[in-house]
C-alpha cells in the first residue's frame, strides 16, 4: 500500500503560464506550500510575497525576453524584503521554456 502524503509538505510547481499561477496560488491560497516557478510571471509585490511561509524556487533563462533581468531582480529583491527563503536561478544562454530534461538543471 502507498504511504499517505504528508499535507504539511506540499509544493506547487508550474511552467510558463502555470509558473505564474503557482506563485499566485501559494500567495493567495496556500502560503505554507513550497513554490517552484519555472519561467513564469513572478510576483514582485512585497506585501503579497510576505504571505508566503514556504520556500520559493525560481528557474529562468537569461535570454527569456518575457522576464528580463529587471523583473527577475525585482522578484529576488521582493522575496528578500519579505524574508522568504528563496533560490532564483537564471541559466545562461537559454530562453523561455528551455527545460527539456532533468540533466539540464542538475
VMD Tcl script that builds the backbone (N, CA, C; Angstrom):
set m [mol new atoms 318]
animate dup $m
set s [atomselect $m all]
$s set {name element resname resid chain x y z} {
  {N N UNK 1 A 0.844 -1.185 0.000}
  {CA C UNK 1 A 0.000 0.000 0.000}
  {C C UNK 1 A 0.884 1.241 0.000}
  {N N UNK 2 A 0.433 2.259 -0.693}
  {CA C UNK 2 A 1.174 3.512 -0.767}
  {C C UNK 2 A 1.041 4.277 0.544}
  {N N UNK 3 A 2.118 4.960 0.903}
  {CA C UNK 3 A 2.069 5.820 2.087}
  {C C UNK 3 A 1.203 7.038 1.780}
  {N N UNK 4 A 0.513 7.492 2.771}
  {CA C UNK 4 A -0.279 8.706 2.605}
  {C C UNK 4 A 0.655 9.907 2.504}
  {N N UNK 5 A 0.268 10.863 1.716}
  {CA C UNK 5 A 1.054 12.090 1.578}
  {C C UNK 5 A 0.949 12.902 2.862}
  {N N UNK 6 A 2.025 13.575 3.195}
  {CA C UNK 6 A 2.040 14.461 4.352}
  {C C UNK 6 A 1.557 15.839 3.896}
  {N N UNK 7 A 0.351 16.241 4.277}
  {CA C UNK 7 A -0.189 17.517 3.787}
  {C C UNK 7 A 0.588 18.749 4.255}
  {N N UNK 8 A 1.489 18.568 5.233}
  {CA C UNK 8 A 2.293 19.705 5.672}
  {C C UNK 8 A 3.509 19.905 4.765}
  {N N UNK 9 A 3.730 18.991 3.829}
  {CA C UNK 9 A 4.885 19.075 2.929}
  {C C UNK 9 A 4.409 19.044 1.483}
  {N N UNK 10 A 3.820 20.136 1.067}
  {CA C UNK 10 A 3.267 20.243 -0.275}
  {C C UNK 10 A 4.008 21.333 -1.034}
  {N N UNK 11 A 4.231 21.074 -2.319}
  {CA C UNK 11 A 4.823 22.077 -3.203}
  {C C UNK 11 A 3.890 22.293 -4.386}
  {N N UNK 12 A 3.861 23.513 -4.864}
  {CA C UNK 12 A 3.104 23.856 -6.054}
  {C C UNK 12 A 4.126 24.290 -7.095}
  {N N UNK 13 A 4.088 23.624 -8.262}
  {CA C UNK 13 A 5.085 23.874 -9.315}
  {C C UNK 13 A 4.363 24.130 -10.627}
  {N N UNK 14 A 4.880 25.080 -11.385}
  {CA C UNK 14 A 4.284 25.364 -12.682}
  {C C UNK 14 A 5.313 25.843 -13.675}
  {N N UNK 15 A 5.015 25.592 -14.938}
  {CA C UNK 15 A 5.866 26.002 -16.052}
  {C C UNK 15 A 5.135 27.042 -16.891}
  {N N UNK 16 A 5.861 28.061 -17.326}
  {CA C UNK 16 A 5.314 29.128 -18.173}
  {C C UNK 16 A 4.101 29.755 -17.470}
  {N N UNK 17 A 2.951 29.763 -18.125}
  {CA C UNK 17 A 1.736 30.326 -17.526}
  {C C UNK 17 A 1.478 29.693 -16.157}
  {N N UNK 18 A 1.701 28.396 -16.064}
  {CA C UNK 18 A 1.491 27.677 -14.810}
  {C C UNK 18 A 2.440 28.111 -13.705}
  {N N UNK 19 A 3.632 28.573 -14.071}
  {CA C UNK 19 A 4.571 29.075 -13.072}
  {C C UNK 19 A 4.049 30.328 -12.394}
  {N N UNK 20 A 3.491 31.212 -13.196}
  {CA C UNK 20 A 2.874 32.411 -12.638}
  {C C UNK 20 A 1.670 32.068 -11.780}
  {N N UNK 21 A 0.895 31.101 -12.232}
  {CA C UNK 21 A -0.268 30.669 -11.461}
  {C C UNK 21 A 0.160 30.007 -10.149}
  {N N UNK 22 A 1.274 29.254 -10.179}
  {CA C UNK 22 A 1.747 28.573 -8.968}
  {C C UNK 22 A 2.020 29.571 -7.851}
  {N N UNK 23 A 2.766 30.629 -8.155}
  {CA C UNK 23 A 3.102 31.577 -7.085}
  {C C UNK 23 A 1.889 32.415 -6.680}
  {N N UNK 24 A 0.989 32.638 -7.596}
  {CA C UNK 24 A -0.221 33.361 -7.214}
  {C C UNK 24 A -1.124 32.476 -6.341}
  {N N UNK 25 A -1.143 31.194 -6.615}
  {CA C UNK 25 A -1.918 30.272 -5.774}
  {C C UNK 25 A -1.351 30.217 -4.354}
  {N N UNK 26 A -0.028 30.101 -4.251}
  {CA C UNK 26 A 0.544 29.988 -2.905}
  {C C UNK 26 A 0.435 31.301 -2.131}
  {N N UNK 27 A 0.563 32.437 -2.796}
  {CA C UNK 27 A 0.417 33.698 -2.059}
  {C C UNK 27 A -1.025 33.918 -1.624}
  {N N UNK 28 A -1.980 33.423 -2.402}
  {CA C UNK 28 A -3.383 33.714 -2.119}
  {C C UNK 28 A -4.131 32.592 -1.406}
  {N N UNK 29 A -3.695 31.335 -1.603}
  {CA C UNK 29 A -4.483 30.217 -1.072}
  {C C UNK 29 A -3.708 29.223 -0.204}
  {N N UNK 30 A -2.429 29.047 -0.477}
  {CA C UNK 30 A -1.662 28.002 0.225}
  {C C UNK 30 A -0.268 28.507 0.583}
  {N N UNK 31 A -0.169 29.511 1.462}
  {CA C UNK 31 A 1.132 30.120 1.774}
  {C C UNK 31 A 2.135 29.179 2.437}
  {N N UNK 32 A 1.672 28.078 3.005}
  {CA C UNK 32 A 2.595 27.142 3.648}
  {C C UNK 32 A 3.303 26.234 2.652}
  {N N UNK 33 A 2.802 26.162 1.437}
  {CA C UNK 33 A 3.395 25.284 0.418}
  {C C UNK 33 A 4.676 25.883 -0.149}
  {N N UNK 34 A 5.606 25.021 -0.506}
  {CA C UNK 34 A 6.770 25.457 -1.271}
  {C C UNK 34 A 6.285 25.807 -2.676}
  {N N UNK 35 A 6.997 26.708 -3.350}
  {CA C UNK 35 A 6.598 27.126 -4.692}
  {C C UNK 35 A 7.784 27.011 -5.638}
  {N N UNK 36 A 7.531 26.452 -6.821}
  {CA C UNK 36 A 8.539 26.390 -7.869}
  {C C UNK 36 A 7.963 27.077 -9.104}
  {N N UNK 37 A 8.636 28.149 -9.534}
  {CA C UNK 37 A 8.219 28.927 -10.696}
  {C C UNK 37 A 9.238 28.675 -11.803}
  {N N UNK 38 A 8.838 27.950 -12.832}
  {CA C UNK 38 A 9.719 27.703 -13.983}
  {C C UNK 38 A 9.299 28.620 -15.108}
  {N N UNK 39 A 10.082 29.660 -15.308}
  {CA C UNK 39 A 9.854 30.703 -16.306}
  {C C UNK 39 A 8.394 31.124 -16.407}
  {N N UNK 40 A 7.854 31.457 -15.253}
  {CA C UNK 40 A 6.506 32.007 -15.174}
  {C C UNK 40 A 6.562 33.422 -14.637}
  {N N UNK 41 A 5.491 34.132 -14.787}
  {CA C UNK 41 A 5.421 35.532 -14.370}
  {C C UNK 41 A 5.569 35.652 -12.852}
  {N N UNK 42 A 6.670 36.256 -12.375}
  {CA C UNK 42 A 6.885 36.338 -10.926}
  {C C UNK 42 A 6.030 37.421 -10.271}
  {N N UNK 43 A 5.786 37.225 -9.003}
  {CA C UNK 43 A 5.141 38.240 -8.170}
  {C C UNK 43 A 6.263 39.078 -7.569}
  {N N UNK 44 A 6.149 40.394 -7.647}
  {CA C UNK 44 A 7.189 41.267 -7.109}
  {C C UNK 44 A 6.695 42.130 -5.949}
  {N N UNK 45 A 5.404 42.108 -5.685}
  {CA C UNK 45 A 4.819 42.896 -4.607}
  {C C UNK 45 A 5.209 42.287 -3.260}
  {N N UNK 46 A 5.957 43.034 -2.473}
  {CA C UNK 46 A 6.470 42.547 -1.195}
  {C C UNK 46 A 5.330 42.151 -0.254}
  {N N UNK 47 A 4.240 42.908 -0.247}
  {CA C UNK 47 A 3.125 42.576 0.661}
  {C C UNK 47 A 2.496 41.238 0.281}
  {N N UNK 48 A 2.471 40.897 -0.991}
  {CA C UNK 48 A 1.962 39.584 -1.423}
  {C C UNK 48 A 2.959 38.485 -1.074}
  {N N UNK 49 A 4.229 38.737 -1.353}
  {CA C UNK 49 A 5.266 37.738 -1.077}
  {C C UNK 49 A 5.404 37.467 0.418}
  {N N UNK 50 A 5.140 38.461 1.231}
  {CA C UNK 50 A 5.263 38.303 2.686}
  {C C UNK 50 A 4.259 37.303 3.252}
  {N N UNK 51 A 3.233 36.971 2.497}
  {CA C UNK 51 A 2.252 35.974 2.934}
  {C C UNK 51 A 2.843 34.563 2.905}
  {N N UNK 52 A 3.903 34.366 2.119}
  {CA C UNK 52 A 4.474 33.032 1.939}
  {C C UNK 52 A 5.223 32.562 3.178}
  {N N UNK 53 A 4.973 31.329 3.550}
  {CA C UNK 53 A 5.681 30.690 4.661}
  {C C UNK 53 A 6.624 29.599 4.149}
  {N N UNK 54 A 6.347 29.078 2.961}
  {CA C UNK 54 A 7.183 28.046 2.353}
  {C C UNK 54 A 8.250 28.672 1.471}
  {N N UNK 55 A 9.288 27.901 1.127}
  {CA C UNK 55 A 10.364 28.420 0.272}
  {C C UNK 55 A 9.919 28.559 -1.183}
  {N N UNK 56 A 10.658 29.374 -1.920}
  {CA C UNK 56 A 10.371 29.614 -3.334}
  {C C UNK 56 A 11.616 29.323 -4.161}
  {N N UNK 57 A 11.425 28.587 -5.234}
  {CA C UNK 57 A 12.485 28.330 -6.206}
  {C C UNK 57 A 12.032 28.914 -7.539}
  {N N UNK 58 A 12.906 29.686 -8.165}
  {CA C UNK 58 A 12.613 30.241 -9.480}
  {C C UNK 58 A 13.638 29.746 -10.484}
  {N N UNK 59 A 13.184 29.345 -11.662}
  {CA C UNK 59 A 14.053 28.850 -12.727}
  {C C UNK 59 A 13.742 29.661 -13.981}
  {N N UNK 60 A 14.766 30.381 -14.478}
  {CA C UNK 60 A 14.574 31.261 -15.628}
  {C C UNK 60 A 15.772 31.158 -16.567}
  {N N UNK 61 A 15.579 31.615 -17.794}
  {CA C UNK 61 A 16.654 31.662 -18.774}
  {C C UNK 61 A 17.103 33.094 -18.996}
  {N N UNK 62 A 18.398 33.282 -19.183}
  {CA C UNK 62 A 18.942 34.638 -19.353}
  {C C UNK 62 A 18.461 35.309 -20.638}
  {N N UNK 63 A 18.005 34.521 -21.607}
  {CA C UNK 63 A 17.545 35.084 -22.875}
  {C C UNK 63 A 16.025 35.029 -23.026}
  {N N UNK 64 A 15.337 34.920 -21.913}
  {CA C UNK 64 A 13.866 34.932 -21.921}
  {C C UNK 64 A 13.429 36.393 -21.887}
  {N N UNK 65 A 12.977 36.901 -23.017}
  {CA C UNK 65 A 12.643 38.315 -23.127}
  {C C UNK 65 A 11.328 38.666 -22.428}
  {N N UNK 66 A 10.558 37.647 -22.029}
  {CA C UNK 66 A 9.340 37.915 -21.266}
  {C C UNK 66 A 9.666 38.360 -19.840}
  {N N UNK 67 A 10.785 37.844 -19.328}
  {CA C UNK 67 A 11.179 38.146 -17.951}
  {C C UNK 67 A 12.630 38.603 -17.933}
  {N N UNK 68 A 12.880 39.853 -18.337}
  {CA C UNK 68 A 14.243 40.374 -18.393}
  {C C UNK 68 A 14.827 40.587 -16.993}
  {N N UNK 69 A 16.136 40.815 -16.925}
  {CA C UNK 69 A 16.812 40.972 -15.628}
  {C C UNK 69 A 16.141 41.920 -14.639}
  {N N UNK 70 A 15.632 43.088 -15.051}
  {CA C UNK 70 A 14.998 43.962 -14.040}
  {C C UNK 70 A 13.799 43.308 -13.332}
  {N N UNK 71 A 13.036 42.499 -14.049}
  {CA C UNK 71 A 11.892 41.817 -13.432}
  {C C UNK 71 A 12.381 40.748 -12.460}
  {N N UNK 72 A 13.379 39.996 -12.883}
  {CA C UNK 72 A 13.909 38.946 -12.007}
  {C C UNK 72 A 14.618 39.541 -10.797}
  {N N UNK 73 A 15.288 40.678 -10.990}
  {CA C UNK 73 A 15.909 41.373 -9.852}
  {C C UNK 73 A 14.843 41.832 -8.856}
  {N N UNK 74 A 13.716 42.339 -9.374}
  {CA C UNK 74 A 12.620 42.776 -8.501}
  {C C UNK 74 A 12.009 41.585 -7.761}
  {N N UNK 75 A 11.944 40.434 -8.429}
  {CA C UNK 75 A 11.446 39.209 -7.800}
  {C C UNK 75 A 12.356 38.804 -6.639}
  {N N UNK 76 A 13.663 38.765 -6.903}
  {CA C UNK 76 A 14.626 38.419 -5.842}
  {C C UNK 76 A 14.559 39.422 -4.686}
  {N N UNK 77 A 14.534 40.697 -5.032}
  {CA C UNK 77 A 14.502 41.749 -4.017}
  {C C UNK 77 A 13.232 41.647 -3.173}
  {N N UNK 78 A 12.104 41.420 -3.841}
  {CA C UNK 78 A 10.839 41.290 -3.121}
  {C C UNK 78 A 10.845 40.104 -2.172}
  {N N UNK 79 A 11.365 38.970 -2.628}
  {CA C UNK 79 A 11.453 37.786 -1.774}
  {C C UNK 79 A 12.357 38.052 -0.565}
  {N N UNK 80 A 13.486 38.721 -0.822}
  {CA C UNK 80 A 14.420 39.033 0.269}
  {C C UNK 80 A 13.772 39.992 1.278}
  {N N UNK 81 A 13.125 41.039 0.777}
  {CA C UNK 81 A 12.476 42.004 1.664}
  {C C UNK 81 A 11.346 41.366 2.464}
  {N N UNK 82 A 10.685 40.374 1.865}
  {CA C UNK 82 A 9.590 39.679 2.542}
  {C C UNK 82 A 10.109 38.572 3.457}
  {N N UNK 83 A 11.426 38.395 3.466}
  {CA C UNK 83 A 12.075 37.380 4.293}
  {C C UNK 83 A 11.591 35.967 3.955}
  {N N UNK 84 A 11.467 35.705 2.647}
  {CA C UNK 84 A 11.069 34.386 2.155}
  {C C UNK 84 A 12.329 33.634 1.751}
  {N N UNK 85 A 12.478 32.416 2.238}
  {CA C UNK 85 A 13.586 31.554 1.827}
  {C C UNK 85 A 13.427 31.302 0.326}
  {N N UNK 86 A 14.466 31.623 -0.445}
  {CA C UNK 86 A 14.321 31.505 -1.897}
  {C C UNK 86 A 15.649 31.220 -2.590}
  {N N UNK 87 A 15.510 30.681 -3.784}
  {CA C UNK 87 A 16.642 30.457 -4.685}
  {C C UNK 87 A 16.123 30.700 -6.090}
  {N N UNK 88 A 16.538 31.783 -6.689}
  {CA C UNK 88 A 16.130 32.122 -8.053}
  {C C UNK 88 A 17.347 31.949 -8.941}
  {N N UNK 89 A 17.286 30.990 -9.832}
  {CA C UNK 89 A 18.408 30.634 -10.710}
  {C C UNK 89 A 18.096 31.083 -12.127}
  {N N UNK 90 A 19.063 31.761 -12.741}
  {CA C UNK 90 A 18.950 32.174 -14.141}
  {C C UNK 90 A 20.034 31.431 -14.910}
  {N N UNK 91 A 19.610 30.599 -15.843}
  {CA C UNK 91 A 20.541 29.796 -16.644}
  {C C UNK 91 A 20.980 30.597 -17.870}
  {N N UNK 92 A 22.303 30.692 -18.044}
  {CA C UNK 92 A 22.873 31.461 -19.155}
  {C C UNK 92 A 22.608 30.801 -20.503}
  {N N UNK 93 A 22.378 31.656 -21.505}
  {CA C UNK 93 A 22.296 31.204 -22.887}
  {C C UNK 93 A 21.021 30.495 -23.298}
  {N N UNK 94 A 19.997 30.545 -22.454}
  {CA C UNK 94 A 18.732 29.897 -22.810}
  {C C UNK 94 A 17.577 30.877 -22.662}
  {N N UNK 95 A 16.530 30.625 -23.420}
  {CA C UNK 95 A 15.359 31.492 -23.385}
  {C C UNK 95 A 14.216 30.857 -22.615}
  {N N UNK 96 A 13.031 31.132 -23.074}
  {CA C UNK 96 A 11.822 30.645 -22.422}
  {C C UNK 96 A 11.597 29.169 -22.748}
  {N N UNK 97 A 11.054 28.442 -21.797}
  {CA C UNK 97 A 10.674 27.031 -21.979}
  {C C UNK 97 A 11.858 26.172 -22.416}
  {N N UNK 98 A 13.005 26.368 -21.783}
  {CA C UNK 98 A 14.222 25.660 -22.179}
  {C C UNK 98 A 14.373 24.277 -21.560}
  {N N UNK 99 A 13.682 24.010 -20.470}
  {CA C UNK 99 A 13.892 22.769 -19.728}
  {C C UNK 99 A 13.305 21.589 -20.489}
  {N N UNK 100 A 14.180 20.726 -21.000}
  {CA C UNK 100 A 13.746 19.573 -21.776}
  {C C UNK 100 A 13.908 18.266 -21.015}
  {N N UNK 101 A 14.894 18.201 -20.103}
  {CA C UNK 101 A 15.074 17.011 -19.271}
  {C C UNK 101 A 15.814 17.391 -17.987}
  {N N UNK 102 A 15.802 16.501 -17.024}
  {CA C UNK 102 A 16.374 16.778 -15.709}
  {C C UNK 102 A 17.867 17.080 -15.734}
  {N N UNK 103 A 18.604 16.531 -16.681}
  {CA C UNK 103 A 20.055 16.748 -16.744}
  {C C UNK 103 A 20.400 18.226 -16.938}
  {N N UNK 104 A 19.508 18.998 -17.502}
  {CA C UNK 104 A 19.764 20.412 -17.747}
  {C C UNK 104 A 19.823 21.252 -16.475}
  {N N UNK 105 A 19.223 20.794 -15.419}
  {CA C UNK 105 A 19.121 21.621 -14.222}
  {C C UNK 105 A 19.780 20.994 -12.998}
  {N N UNK 106 A 20.590 20.021 -13.187}
  {CA C UNK 106 A 21.280 19.409 -12.057}
  {C C UNK 106 A 22.537 20.158 -11.732}
}
mol reanalyze $m
mol bondsrecalc $m
mol representation Tube
mol addrep $m
